[in-house]
């Protein structure tokens, strides 16, 4: 028996900190324009809905397609990544595994820093972006809303997000632990990326430093950020001069290529550089300079403290909430996915029932069919479809293959019952 292989499945695929280093994650990262272009190309290729998420720790695509290679090709086409590299370090998850993955990602349980709830905000933005472009339908909307619900419950019902363990806080901790008398040092923030802004805020809170300078390519944007903090704004052209004066350089730009290299660093005194960008915005050649220390996101993410260890106690409680919300979604999905086949099966059995009754009524010897007999046969049809529905509900991993077999055996017309 040959089953159609044109059936669409839900896939989650990408690269993350678990299997890709900072450089590789940078190659596969997607800026806003790249994400929009990818979504438009997906639309042209007939994909009905897609979610594209690209953060400092992961770049992932979520969509329903017949073949995941379609998504891999889109990712590689719009990033600097290649399919050969993806084959080595990328991951592809299907159906229930993909659904479980997006729940873990959105609730911070899969984050490099456990309980990091910034990811759900990023996922929401990606969702709204796809929806605005007409690439979100019922399935993805219900799924993302369920993930948001799980994230909100975990955040309010557990203490898995307690304590300051964000990358921004880790950056400040590293600076404080590395640089003596940090409140007297000069700090330069280049770029207005979210992590950079959060780092700037934490620096002001925890160091009482009033020697912080902010530079951004767009001067107005720098001024808007500076308005919230007690920092001095300089022009982009002043970058080499300000680097020469500073003790700590924090780079957080949204550029796709390095914006800082050894060519613009002209100083003999120690300089600590924190590169908080994905892809990396600091050229590794700065390490060739004797007095320069370069620290990137992966190093900062390894910094643990008591708060992070305390969070681990709440993992079982968080996972329990995740499973509860996920089961509710799967129940909805089951009804949504199984209903057309069950309706078609019931219609087919009813058709056969009517046909058989007519056949038997024509036989004078067995002309004993009445309303009671019809009722009994209808109850049998109800029991058969109910038994199939229960099996699908109790064995979701076998649902697709079971539905395919039922459709093939009974020659069901599924489309007319969707």
C-alpha positions as CSV (number, residue, x, y, z in Angstrom):
1,X,0.0,0.0,0.0
2,X,1.4,3.4,-1.0
3,X,0.6,6.3,1.2
4,X,0.9,9.9,-0.1
5,X,4.1,11.6,0.8
6,X,2.7,15.1,0.1
7,X,1.4,15.5,3.7
8,X,2.6,18.6,5.5
9,X,4.2,18.2,8.9
10,X,5.2,20.8,11.5
11,X,8.9,21.3,11.7
12,X,11.2,23.3,14.0
13,X,14.8,23.6,12.8
14,X,17.8,25.8,13.4
15,X,21.1,26.3,15.2
16,X,21.7,27.2,18.8
17,X,24.3,27.6,21.5
18,X,24.0,23.9,22.2
19,X,25.6,22.8,19.0
20,X,27.1,25.9,17.3
21,X,29.8,28.3,18.5
22,X,29.4,32.1,18.4
23,X,30.9,32.4,14.9
24,X,28.6,29.8,13.4
25,X,25.6,31.2,15.1
26,X,26.6,34.5,13.6
27,X,26.7,33.0,10.2
28,X,23.1,31.7,10.5
29,X,21.7,34.8,12.2
30,X,19.1,36.9,10.4
31,X,18.6,40.7,10.7
32,X,15.1,42.2,10.3
33,X,15.4,42.7,6.6
34,X,16.7,39.2,6.1
35,X,13.8,37.8,8.1
36,X,11.2,39.7,6.1
37,X,12.8,38.6,2.8
38,X,12.8,35.0,4.0
39,X,9.1,35.2,5.0
40,X,8.2,36.6,1.6
41,X,10.1,33.9,-0.2
42,X,8.4,31.3,1.9
43,X,5.1,32.8,0.9
44,X,6.1,32.6,-2.8
45,X,6.9,28.9,-2.3
46,X,3.5,28.1,-1.0
47,X,4.2,28.0,2.7
48,X,1.1,29.1,4.5
49,X,2.5,30.2,7.9
50,X,6.0,30.6,9.3
51,X,7.7,31.9,12.4
52,X,11.3,33.1,12.2
53,X,13.2,33.7,15.4
54,X,16.8,34.9,15.5
55,X,18.5,35.9,18.8
56,X,22.0,35.9,20.2
57,X,21.7,32.2,21.2
58,X,19.7,30.7,18.4
59,X,18.2,31.1,14.9
60,X,15.1,29.0,14.3
61,X,12.4,28.5,11.7
62,X,8.9,27.0,12.5
63,X,6.6,26.0,9.7
64,X,4.4,23.3,8.2
65,X,6.0,21.9,5.1
66,X,6.2,18.5,3.3
67,X,10.0,18.5,3.3
68,X,12.2,20.3,5.9
69,X,14.9,20.9,3.3
70,X,12.7,23.6,2.0
71,X,13.2,25.5,5.2
72,X,16.9,24.7,5.4
73,X,17.4,26.2,2.0
74,X,15.5,29.3,2.9
75,X,17.6,29.8,6.0
76,X,20.9,29.3,4.1
77,X,19.7,31.5,1.3
78,X,19.0,34.5,3.5
79,X,22.0,34.1,6.0
80,X,25.7,33.4,5.7
81,X,25.2,29.8,6.7
82,X,25.5,26.8,4.3
83,X,23.6,23.6,4.0
84,X,26.7,21.6,4.5
85,X,27.4,23.2,7.8
86,X,23.8,22.9,8.8
87,X,23.9,19.2,8.1
88,X,26.7,18.9,10.7
89,X,25.5,21.2,13.5
90,X,21.8,22.0,12.8
91,X,18.8,20.2,14.2
92,X,15.4,19.4,12.6
93,X,12.5,18.4,14.8
94,X,9.1,17.1,13.6
95,X,5.5,17.3,14.8
96,X,5.3,16.5,18.6
97,X,9.0,16.9,19.1
98,X,8.9,20.3,17.3
99,X,5.9,21.4,19.4
100,X,7.7,20.4,22.6
101,X,10.8,22.3,21.5
102,X,9.0,25.6,20.9
103,X,7.4,25.3,24.3
104,X,10.8,24.8,26.0
105,X,12.3,27.7,24.0
106,X,9.5,30.1,24.8
107,X,9.4,29.3,28.5
108,X,13.2,29.8,29.0
109,X,13.8,26.2,29.8
110,X,16.0,25.8,26.8
111,X,17.9,29.1,27.2
112,X,21.6,29.3,27.8
113,X,20.7,31.1,31.0
114,X,17.9,29.1,32.6
115,X,14.7,31.0,33.0
116,X,15.6,33.8,30.6
117,X,12.2,35.3,29.8
118,X,13.6,37.8,27.2
119,X,13.1,35.0,24.6
120,X,9.3,35.1,24.9
121,X,9.3,38.8,24.1
122,X,11.5,38.1,21.0
123,X,9.1,35.3,20.0
124,X,6.1,37.6,20.3
125,X,7.8,40.2,18.0
126,X,8.6,37.5,15.5
127,X,5.0,36.3,15.6
128,X,3.6,39.8,15.1
129,X,6.0,40.3,12.2
130,X,4.8,37.2,10.4
131,X,1.2,37.9,11.2
132,X,1.5,41.4,9.7
133,X,2.8,39.8,6.5
134,X,-0.1,37.4,6.4
135,X,1.9,34.3,7.3
136,X,0.1,33.3,10.5
137,X,-3.0,31.1,10.5
138,X,-5.0,29.2,13.0
139,X,-2.5,26.5,13.9
140,X,0.5,28.9,14.6
141,X,-1.7,31.5,16.3
142,X,-3.0,28.9,18.8
143,X,0.4,27.4,19.3
144,X,2.2,30.7,20.0
145,X,-0.6,31.8,22.3
146,X,-0.3,28.5,24.2
147,X,3.5,29.1,24.6
148,X,2.9,32.6,25.8
149,X,0.4,31.3,28.3
150,X,2.9,28.6,29.6
151,X,5.6,31.3,29.9
152,X,3.4,33.6,31.8
153,X,2.3,30.9,34.2
154,X,5.8,29.7,34.8
155,X,7.0,33.2,35.5
156,X,4.2,33.9,38.0
157,X,3.9,30.5,39.6
158,X,7.6,29.6,40.0
159,X,10.7,31.4,41.0
160,X,12.7,30.1,38.0
161,X,13.3,33.7,36.8
162,X,14.3,34.9,40.2
163,X,17.7,36.6,40.7
164,X,19.6,38.7,38.1
165,X,21.3,36.2,35.7
166,X,20.8,37.9,32.4
167,X,23.7,38.4,29.9
168,X,23.5,42.1,30.7
169,X,23.9,41.4,34.4
170,X,26.7,38.9,33.7
171,X,28.5,41.6,31.7
172,X,28.4,44.0,34.6
173,X,29.5,41.3,37.0
174,X,32.4,40.5,34.8
175,X,33.4,44.1,34.5
176,X,33.1,44.7,38.2
177,X,35.2,41.6,39.0
178,X,37.8,42.3,36.5
179,X,38.3,46.1,36.6
180,X,39.4,47.6,39.9
181,X,37.7,50.9,41.0
182,X,35.3,50.6,38.1
183,X,33.4,53.8,39.2
184,X,36.5,55.8,38.4
185,X,37.1,54.2,34.9
186,X,36.0,55.4,31.5
187,X,33.3,53.2,29.8
188,X,32.4,53.4,26.2
189,X,29.2,51.8,24.9
190,X,29.2,51.5,21.1
191,X,25.7,50.6,19.7
192,X,22.2,50.6,21.1
193,X,21.3,46.9,20.9
194,X,19.0,45.6,23.6
195,X,21.7,43.8,25.6
196,X,23.9,46.9,25.4
197,X,21.2,49.1,26.7
198,X,20.5,46.7,29.5
199,X,24.2,46.5,30.3
200,X,24.4,50.3,30.4
201,X,21.4,50.4,32.8
202,X,23.0,47.8,35.1
203,X,26.4,49.6,35.0
204,X,24.8,52.8,36.2
205,X,22.9,50.9,38.9
206,X,25.7,48.8,40.2
207,X,28.9,50.9,39.6
208,X,27.8,54.5,40.2
209,X,30.0,55.4,37.2
210,X,29.4,58.8,35.7
211,X,32.1,58.4,33.0
212,X,30.0,56.5,30.5
213,X,30.0,57.6,26.8
214,X,27.5,56.3,24.2
215,X,28.2,56.2,20.4
216,X,25.8,55.0,17.7
217,X,25.9,55.2,13.9
218,X,22.5,57.0,14.2
219,X,23.1,60.0,16.5
220,X,19.4,60.6,17.2
221,X,19.0,57.0,18.4
222,X,21.9,57.5,20.7
223,X,20.4,60.7,22.1
224,X,17.1,58.9,22.7
225,X,18.8,56.1,24.7
226,X,21.0,58.6,26.6
227,X,17.9,60.5,27.6
228,X,17.0,57.6,29.9
229,X,20.5,57.3,31.5
230,X,23.1,59.7,32.7
231,X,25.5,59.2,29.8
232,X,27.4,61.4,27.4
233,X,26.7,61.0,23.6
234,X,29.4,61.4,21.0
235,X,29.4,61.4,17.2
236,X,30.2,58.2,15.3
237,X,33.3,59.8,13.9
238,X,34.7,60.2,17.4
239,X,34.8,56.4,17.9
240,X,38.7,56.0,17.5
241,X,39.3,59.0,19.8
242,X,36.9,57.7,22.5
243,X,38.4,54.2,22.3
244,X,41.8,55.7,23.0
245,X,40.4,57.3,26.2
246,X,38.3,54.4,27.5
247,X,39.1,51.5,29.8
248,X,36.1,49.4,28.9
249,X,34.5,49.1,25.5
250,X,31.1,47.5,25.2
251,X,30.0,46.7,21.6
252,X,26.3,46.1,20.9
253,X,25.5,47.1,17.3
254,X,23.2,45.4,14.9
255,X,25.8,45.2,12.1
256,X,26.2,42.0,10.1
257,X,30.0,42.6,9.8
258,X,32.6,43.5,12.5
259,X,32.6,47.3,13.3
260,X,35.6,47.3,15.6
261,X,39.0,46.0,14.6
262,X,42.6,46.5,15.8
263,X,43.0,49.2,13.1
264,X,41.0,51.7,15.1
265,X,42.5,50.9,18.5
266,X,45.4,53.2,19.3
267,X,46.3,52.9,22.9
268,X,49.0,51.2,25.1
269,X,47.0,50.9,28.3
270,X,44.7,47.9,29.2
271,X,41.4,47.8,27.3
272,X,38.6,45.3,28.1
273,X,36.2,44.8,25.2
274,X,32.9,43.1,25.6
275,X,31.3,42.0,22.3
276,X,27.6,41.6,23.0
277,X,26.5,41.3,19.4
278,X,25.4,38.4,17.1
279,X,26.9,38.1,14.7
280,X,30.1,39.3,16.4
281,X,30.9,42.9,15.8
282,X,34.5,42.8,17.0
283,X,37.1,41.4,14.8
284,X,39.1,38.7,16.6
285,X,42.3,40.5,15.4
286,X,42.0,42.9,18.3
287,X,43.5,40.0,20.4
288,X,46.7,40.6,18.6
289,X,47.1,43.8,20.6
290,X,49.0,43.1,23.8
291,X,46.9,45.2,26.1
292,X,43.4,44.2,24.8
293,X,41.2,41.5,26.4
294,X,38.2,40.4,24.3
295,X,35.2,38.7,25.9
296,X,32.2,37.5,23.9
297,X,28.6,36.3,24.7
298,X,29.5,32.6,25.1
299,X,32.1,33.5,27.8
300,X,29.6,35.7,29.7
301,X,26.9,33.1,29.5
302,X,29.1,30.6,31.3
303,X,29.2,32.9,34.3
304,X,27.0,31.4,37.0
305,X,26.1,32.5,40.4
306,X,23.9,31.4,43.3
307,X,20.8,32.8,41.7
308,X,21.2,30.6,38.7
309,X,21.8,27.5,40.8
310,X,18.7,28.3,42.9
311,X,16.6,28.4,39.7
312,X,17.3,24.7,39.0
313,X,15.1,23.7,41.9
314,X,12.0,25.0,40.1
315,X,12.6,23.1,36.8
316,X,10.2,20.2,37.7
317,X,7.5,22.7,38.6
318,X,8.0,24.6,35.4
319,X,8.1,21.5,33.3
320,X,4.8,20.4,34.9
321,X,3.1,23.6,33.9
322,X,4.6,23.4,30.4
323,X,3.2,19.9,30.0
324,X,-0.3,20.9,31.3
325,X,-0.6,23.8,28.8
326,X,1.0,21.7,26.0
327,X,-1.5,18.9,26.6
328,X,-4.4,21.4,26.2
329,X,-2.9,22.6,22.9
330,X,-2.4,19.0,21.7
331,X,-6.0,18.1,22.6
332,X,-7.2,21.1,20.5
333,X,-4.8,20.1,17.7
334,X,-6.0,16.5,17.8
335,X,-9.6,17.5,17.3
336,X,-8.6,19.9,14.6
337,X,-6.4,17.4,12.8
338,X,-8.4,14.3,13.3
339,X,-11.9,15.7,12.7
340,X,-11.9,15.7,8.9
341,X,-10.8,12.1,8.7
342,X,-13.3,11.0,11.4
343,X,-16.1,12.9,9.7
344,X,-15.1,11.3,6.4
345,X,-14.9,7.8,8.0
346,X,-18.4,8.3,9.6
347,X,-19.8,9.4,6.3
348,X,-18.3,6.4,4.5
349,X,-19.7,3.9,7.1
350,X,-23.1,5.6,7.0
351,X,-23.0,5.3,3.2
352,X,-22.2,1.6,3.5
353,X,-25.0,1.2,6.1
354,X,-27.6,2.7,3.9
355,X,-26.4,0.7,0.9
356,X,-26.5,-2.5,3.0
357,X,-30.0,-1.8,4.3
358,X,-31.3,-1.3,0.8
359,X,-29.7,-4.5,-0.4
360,X,-31.2,-6.5,2.5
361,X,-34.6,-5.0,2.1
362,X,-34.7,-6.2,-1.5
363,X,-34.3,-9.7,-0.2
364,X,-37.8,-11.0,0.7
365,X,-36.4,-13.6,3.1
366,X,-34.4,-11.1,5.2
367,X,-36.9,-8.2,5.1
368,X,-36.7,-7.7,8.8
369,X,-34.9,-4.3,8.8
370,X,-36.7,-1.6,10.8
371,X,-35.9,1.6,12.7
372,X,-34.5,-0.3,15.6
373,X,-32.0,-2.1,13.4
374,X,-31.0,1.2,11.8
375,X,-30.5,2.7,15.2
376,X,-28.3,-0.2,16.3
377,X,-26.2,0.1,13.1
378,X,-25.8,3.9,13.7
379,X,-24.7,3.2,17.3
380,X,-22.1,0.8,15.9
381,X,-20.8,3.5,13.5
382,X,-20.6,5.9,16.5
383,X,-18.7,3.3,18.5
384,X,-16.2,2.6,15.7
385,X,-15.4,6.3,15.1
386,X,-15.3,6.9,18.9
387,X,-12.8,4.0,19.3
388,X,-10.7,5.4,16.5
389,X,-10.8,8.9,18.1
390,X,-9.7,7.5,21.5
391,X,-6.9,5.6,19.9
392,X,-5.6,8.7,18.2
393,X,-5.9,10.7,21.4
394,X,-4.0,8.1,23.4
395,X,-1.3,7.5,20.7
396,X,-0.5,10.9,19.2
397,X,2.8,9.7,17.9
398,X,1.0,7.1,15.7
399,X,-1.8,9.5,14.6
400,X,-0.4,10.5,11.3
401,X,0.3,6.9,10.1
402,X,-3.0,5.7,11.5
403,X,-5.0,8.4,9.7
404,X,-3.1,7.7,6.4
405,X,-4.0,3.9,6.7
406,X,-7.6,4.6,7.5
407,X,-7.9,7.0,4.5
408,X,-6.3,4.5,2.2
409,X,-8.3,1.5,3.4
410,X,-11.7,3.2,3.2
411,X,-10.8,5.4,0.2
412,X,-11.9,8.5,2.1
413,X,-12.6,11.9,0.6
414,X,-11.0,14.0,3.3
415,X,-11.0,17.4,1.5
416,X,-14.8,17.5,1.4
417,X,-15.0,17.1,5.1
418,X,-12.4,19.8,6.1
